[in-house]
């Protein structure tokens, strides 16, 4: 029997989902939630085998919730439910077990049950292949296949892996790595440190079954990521494919959900500056595109949610700030305008100091 949790923001649909799933003798309803954040908080104690998630939810949409669940409970299976065929969820980098087009039918629940059974059967590759979780946007975090945060033996080992992750499938000169990581040392000292760090990193990847390895070609090194998927890689792949055709709505939402803040936030890596700016611009374009789509389809609340989330990370971005104020004015939300203005002033003071803030208020 499988323990199921349902997350659906519309009460009538939630009740229907409970009925449909409970009719299948292979499932037991462990929990049902209207609010995704409440579901996320309760999941560790409910220990579900599968979570049915509505894609279109305010504040925290289904794609964002799924990514948080995977980070918290990597072995939990996700099934998306949606009323929109154009989501093409099977193409998402989110590793979903299945997606169901509403209204939910007994046949679709049975299909999920069969896929869950298949997941329980060990394959010839030493049971189910567990994956590590990697996050480069926001706080740099790596968790092993069991969800345990990884701790590096040295700061340079952490930085070397971060550099490789930000340059996937790219051979990098050994001498460039020496200049980046040990610029103050002699060649002999830096080489010694490099080989020791490389040894520690390879050992860590191997012992934690990351499915990645560092390869060597002459004096160049590359991190072979295998089939591992993570945020920076998804952004790079999207940028490459976007030159051929525009991302659909679902793909754009998925990418935005992966962006949890500036690249390697709070890490003092000098080499990340240009990359951080490039990813920030890519994220800004994605948000702008999604806001336009949601306004065009009449989903004003969702457009506001996107802009509010963006400005919570980048409160001084004037273009987005003005756009959100215009939306508030059109909808008569005067209190929100005042709150947003105060947020801007606080961020300005923190960034430039009280004296600069005083001059701004005088203008």
C-alpha positions as CSV (number, residue, x, y, z in Angstrom):
1,X,0.0,0.0,0.0
2,X,1.2,3.5,-0.8
3,X,0.9,6.5,1.5
4,X,-0.4,9.5,-0.6
5,X,-0.6,13.2,0.1
6,X,-2.7,15.6,-2.0
7,X,-1.9,19.3,-2.4
8,X,-4.7,21.2,-4.2
9,X,-5.8,24.8,-3.6
10,X,-9.4,24.3,-4.7
11,X,-11.5,22.5,-2.0
12,X,-14.0,20.8,-4.4
13,X,-11.2,19.3,-6.5
14,X,-9.3,18.3,-3.4
15,X,-12.3,16.4,-2.1
16,X,-12.8,14.7,-5.5
17,X,-9.1,13.7,-5.5
18,X,-9.5,12.2,-2.0
19,X,-12.4,10.1,-3.2
20,X,-10.8,9.0,-6.5
21,X,-7.5,8.0,-4.9
22,X,-9.0,6.3,-1.8
23,X,-11.1,4.1,-4.1
24,X,-8.0,2.4,-5.3
25,X,-7.1,-0.2,-2.6
26,X,-3.4,0.3,-3.2
27,X,-3.5,3.9,-1.7
28,X,-4.1,5.3,1.8
29,X,-4.6,9.1,2.1
30,X,-2.0,10.3,4.6
31,X,-2.8,13.9,4.2
32,X,-4.7,16.5,2.1
33,X,-3.8,20.2,2.0
34,X,-5.1,23.4,0.4
35,X,-2.0,25.4,1.4
36,X,1.3,24.1,-0.1
37,X,3.5,25.5,2.7
38,X,1.4,23.7,5.3
39,X,1.9,20.5,3.3
40,X,5.6,21.1,3.1
41,X,5.8,21.5,6.9
42,X,3.9,18.3,7.6
43,X,5.5,16.0,5.0
44,X,8.4,14.7,7.2
45,X,5.9,13.3,9.8
46,X,3.5,12.0,7.2
47,X,6.2,10.1,5.3
48,X,4.3,9.8,2.0
49,X,5.4,7.5,-0.9
50,X,3.8,9.9,-3.4
51,X,2.5,13.5,-3.4
52,X,-0.2,14.6,-5.9
53,X,0.5,18.3,-6.6
54,X,-1.7,20.8,-8.5
55,X,0.6,22.8,-10.8
56,X,-1.4,26.1,-10.6
57,X,-1.4,27.3,-7.0
58,X,-0.8,30.9,-5.7
59,X,2.2,31.9,-3.7
60,X,4.0,28.6,-4.2
61,X,3.2,26.8,-7.4
62,X,3.4,23.1,-7.9
63,X,6.8,23.2,-9.6
64,X,8.4,25.1,-6.8
65,X,6.8,22.9,-4.2
66,X,8.1,19.8,-6.0
67,X,11.6,21.1,-6.0
68,X,11.4,21.8,-2.2
69,X,10.0,18.3,-1.6
70,X,12.9,16.7,-3.5
71,X,15.4,18.7,-1.5
72,X,13.7,17.7,1.8
73,X,12.7,14.1,0.9
74,X,14.6,12.9,-2.2
75,X,12.9,9.5,-2.4
76,X,9.3,10.9,-2.4
77,X,7.6,10.5,-5.8
78,X,5.7,13.4,-7.4
79,X,2.6,13.3,-9.5
80,X,1.5,16.6,-11.0
81,X,-2.1,17.4,-11.8
82,X,-3.0,20.1,-14.2
83,X,-5.9,21.4,-16.3
84,X,-3.6,22.6,-19.1
85,X,-2.2,20.4,-21.8
86,X,0.5,23.0,-22.8
87,X,2.4,22.4,-19.6
88,X,4.2,19.4,-21.2
89,X,5.3,18.3,-17.8
90,X,7.0,15.2,-19.2
91,X,9.7,17.5,-20.6
92,X,10.4,19.2,-17.2
93,X,13.7,18.6,-15.5
94,X,11.6,18.0,-12.4
95,X,11.8,14.2,-12.0
96,X,8.0,13.6,-11.8
97,X,6.6,10.1,-11.7
98,X,3.7,11.1,-13.8
99,X,1.3,14.0,-14.6
100,X,-2.5,13.8,-14.8
101,X,-4.7,16.0,-16.9
102,X,-7.8,17.0,-14.9
103,X,-10.4,15.7,-14.3
104,X,-8.7,12.8,-12.6
105,X,-10.0,9.4,-13.6
106,X,-9.6,5.9,-12.1
107,X,-7.5,4.9,-15.1
108,X,-5.0,7.7,-14.3
109,X,-4.8,6.7,-10.6
110,X,-4.2,3.1,-11.7
111,X,-1.4,4.2,-14.0
112,X,0.3,6.0,-11.1
113,X,-0.1,2.8,-8.9
114,X,1.6,0.7,-11.6
115,X,4.5,3.1,-11.9
116,X,4.9,3.2,-8.1
117,X,5.0,-0.6,-8.1
118,X,7.7,-0.5,-10.8
119,X,9.7,1.9,-8.7
120,X,9.7,-0.5,-5.8
121,X,11.2,-3.4,-7.9
122,X,15.0,-3.2,-7.7
123,X,16.6,-3.0,-11.1
124,X,20.0,-4.5,-12.2
125,X,21.8,-1.3,-11.3
126,X,21.9,-2.0,-7.6
127,X,18.3,-1.0,-6.8
128,X,16.9,2.4,-7.5
129,X,19.5,4.9,-8.4
130,X,19.5,7.6,-5.8
131,X,20.5,11.1,-6.7
132,X,22.4,13.9,-5.0
133,X,20.8,17.3,-4.8
134,X,22.8,20.3,-5.8
135,X,21.9,24.0,-5.5
136,X,24.0,26.8,-6.8
137,X,21.5,29.6,-6.9
138,X,21.2,31.2,-3.4
139,X,23.1,29.4,-0.7
140,X,25.5,26.8,-2.2
141,X,24.3,23.5,-0.9
142,X,25.0,19.9,-1.8
143,X,23.1,16.9,-0.3
144,X,24.0,13.3,-0.7
145,X,21.5,10.7,-2.0
146,X,20.0,10.3,1.5
147,X,19.4,14.0,1.8
148,X,22.3,14.7,4.2
149,X,24.2,18.0,3.7
150,X,27.7,17.5,2.5
151,X,30.6,19.1,4.4
152,X,33.9,19.8,2.6
153,X,37.3,19.0,4.2
154,X,38.7,22.3,2.9
155,X,37.3,25.5,1.5
156,X,39.3,25.1,-1.7
157,X,37.7,21.7,-2.3
158,X,34.4,23.4,-2.1
159,X,35.4,26.2,-4.4
160,X,36.9,23.8,-6.9
161,X,33.7,21.8,-7.1
162,X,31.6,25.0,-7.3
163,X,33.8,26.2,-10.3
164,X,33.3,22.9,-12.1
165,X,29.5,23.0,-11.5
166,X,29.4,26.5,-13.0
167,X,31.3,25.3,-16.1
168,X,29.6,21.9,-16.8
169,X,31.0,19.7,-19.5
170,X,33.9,22.0,-20.0
171,X,37.6,21.1,-19.9
172,X,39.5,23.7,-17.8
173,X,43.2,24.3,-17.9
174,X,45.1,23.2,-14.8
175,X,47.0,26.5,-14.9
176,X,43.8,28.5,-14.9
177,X,42.6,26.7,-11.8
178,X,45.9,27.3,-10.1
179,X,45.6,31.1,-10.9
180,X,42.0,31.2,-9.6
181,X,42.4,29.2,-6.4
182,X,46.0,29.8,-5.3
183,X,47.1,33.0,-6.9
184,X,49.4,34.0,-4.0
185,X,51.4,30.8,-4.0
186,X,54.5,29.7,-5.9
187,X,54.0,27.2,-8.7
188,X,55.3,24.3,-6.6
189,X,53.1,25.2,-3.7
190,X,50.0,25.7,-5.8
191,X,50.5,22.4,-7.7
192,X,50.8,20.5,-4.4
193,X,47.6,22.1,-3.1
194,X,45.8,21.4,-6.4
195,X,46.6,17.7,-6.5
196,X,45.7,17.3,-2.8
197,X,42.4,19.1,-3.4
198,X,41.7,17.1,-6.5
199,X,42.3,13.9,-4.6
200,X,39.9,14.9,-1.8
201,X,37.2,16.0,-4.2
202,X,37.4,12.8,-6.2
203,X,37.3,10.7,-3.1
204,X,34.2,12.6,-1.8
205,X,32.3,12.2,-5.1
206,X,33.1,8.5,-5.2
207,X,32.2,7.8,-1.5
208,X,28.9,9.6,-1.7
209,X,27.8,8.0,-5.0
210,X,27.3,11.3,-6.7
211,X,27.3,9.8,-10.2
212,X,29.9,12.4,-11.2
213,X,33.6,12.1,-11.8
214,X,36.5,14.5,-12.6
215,X,38.2,13.6,-15.9
216,X,41.6,14.6,-17.2
217,X,42.7,15.4,-20.8
218,X,46.4,16.4,-21.0
219,X,46.6,19.4,-18.6
220,X,42.9,20.0,-18.6
221,X,40.2,18.8,-16.2
222,X,36.4,18.5,-16.5
223,X,33.6,17.4,-14.2
224,X,31.6,14.7,-15.9
225,X,28.1,15.2,-14.4
226,X,26.6,12.0,-15.9
227,X,22.9,12.3,-15.7
228,X,22.8,14.6,-12.7
229,X,20.5,17.6,-13.1
230,X,20.8,20.9,-11.1
231,X,19.9,24.5,-11.3
232,X,22.8,26.1,-13.2
233,X,22.9,23.3,-15.7
234,X,19.1,23.8,-16.4
235,X,19.7,27.5,-17.0
236,X,22.6,26.8,-19.4
237,X,20.5,24.2,-21.3
238,X,17.6,26.6,-21.5
239,X,19.8,29.4,-22.8
240,X,21.2,27.0,-25.5
241,X,17.8,25.8,-26.6
242,X,16.2,29.2,-26.4
243,X,18.2,30.3,-29.5
244,X,16.2,27.6,-31.4
245,X,12.7,28.1,-30.0
246,X,11.1,30.1,-27.1
247,X,10.6,28.3,-23.8
248,X,7.0,27.4,-23.1
249,X,5.2,28.6,-19.9
250,X,5.9,25.4,-18.0
251,X,9.6,25.4,-18.7
252,X,9.9,29.1,-17.8
253,X,8.1,28.5,-14.5
254,X,10.3,25.6,-13.7
255,X,13.5,27.6,-14.3
256,X,12.2,30.5,-12.1
257,X,11.5,28.0,-9.3
258,X,15.1,26.9,-9.4
259,X,16.4,30.4,-8.9
260,X,16.6,30.9,-5.1
261,X,18.9,33.9,-5.2
262,X,22.3,35.1,-6.6
263,X,24.8,32.6,-7.8
264,X,26.7,31.0,-4.9
265,X,25.3,33.7,-2.6
266,X,27.7,34.8,0.3
267,X,30.6,32.9,-1.3
268,X,33.6,35.2,-1.8
269,X,34.6,33.8,-5.1
270,X,36.0,36.5,-7.4
271,X,35.5,34.5,-10.5
272,X,31.7,34.2,-10.1
273,X,30.9,37.9,-10.7
274,X,30.4,37.8,-14.5
275,X,28.4,34.5,-14.2
276,X,26.3,35.9,-11.4
277,X,25.3,38.9,-13.5
278,X,24.6,36.7,-16.6
279,X,22.3,34.4,-14.7
280,X,20.6,37.3,-12.9
281,X,19.8,38.9,-16.4
282,X,18.5,35.5,-17.6
283,X,16.2,35.2,-14.6
284,X,15.0,38.8,-15.0
285,X,14.0,38.1,-18.6
286,X,12.2,34.9,-17.6
287,X,10.2,36.7,-14.8
288,X,9.3,39.6,-17.2
289,X,8.1,37.1,-19.8
290,X,6.0,35.2,-17.3
291,X,4.5,38.4,-15.9
292,X,3.4,39.4,-19.4
293,X,1.9,36.0,-20.0
294,X,0.0,36.0,-16.7
295,X,-1.3,39.5,-17.3
296,X,-2.4,38.6,-20.8
297,X,-4.3,35.6,-19.5
298,X,-6.0,37.7,-16.7
299,X,-4.0,36.1,-13.9
300,X,-3.1,39.3,-12.1
301,X,-2.6,37.8,-8.7
302,X,-0.1,35.3,-10.1
303,X,1.7,38.2,-11.9
304,X,1.9,40.1,-8.6
305,X,3.2,37.0,-6.8
306,X,6.0,36.7,-9.3
307,X,7.0,40.4,-9.0
308,X,6.8,40.3,-5.2
309,X,9.1,37.2,-5.1
310,X,11.5,38.9,-7.5
311,X,11.7,42.1,-5.5
312,X,12.1,40.2,-2.2
313,X,15.5,39.2,-3.6
314,X,16.3,42.3,-5.6
315,X,14.3,45.2,-4.0
316,X,16.3,47.9,-5.8
317,X,15.5,46.8,-9.3
318,X,13.7,49.9,-10.5
319,X,12.0,48.6,-13.6
320,X,10.3,45.7,-11.7
321,X,9.6,48.0,-8.8
322,X,7.7,50.5,-11.1
323,X,5.9,47.7,-12.9
324,X,4.6,46.3,-9.6
325,X,3.5,49.8,-8.4
326,X,1.6,50.3,-11.6
327,X,-0.2,47.0,-11.1
328,X,-1.1,47.9,-7.5
329,X,-2.4,51.3,-8.7
330,X,-4.6,49.7,-11.4
331,X,-6.1,47.4,-8.8
332,X,-6.5,50.0,-6.1
333,X,-4.1,48.4,-3.6
334,X,-2.8,51.5,-1.9
335,X,-1.6,49.7,1.2
336,X,0.6,47.5,-0.8
337,X,2.1,50.5,-2.6
338,X,3.1,52.1,0.7
339,X,4.6,48.8,2.0
340,X,6.6,48.3,-1.3
341,X,7.9,51.9,-1.0
342,X,9.0,51.3,2.6
343,X,10.7,48.1,1.5
344,X,12.6,50.0,-1.2
345,X,13.7,52.7,1.3
346,X,15.0,50.1,3.8
347,X,16.9,48.3,1.0
348,X,18.4,51.6,-0.2
349,X,19.5,52.5,3.3
350,X,21.1,49.1,3.8
351,X,22.9,49.2,0.5
352,X,24.0,52.9,0.4
353,X,23.8,54.1,4.0
354,X,21.6,56.5,5.9
355,X,23.2,59.6,4.4
356,X,22.4,58.5,0.9
357,X,18.9,57.6,2.0
358,X,18.4,61.1,3.4
359,X,19.5,62.6,0.1
360,X,17.1,60.3,-1.8
361,X,14.1,61.5,0.3
362,X,15.0,65.1,-0.4
363,X,14.8,64.6,-4.2
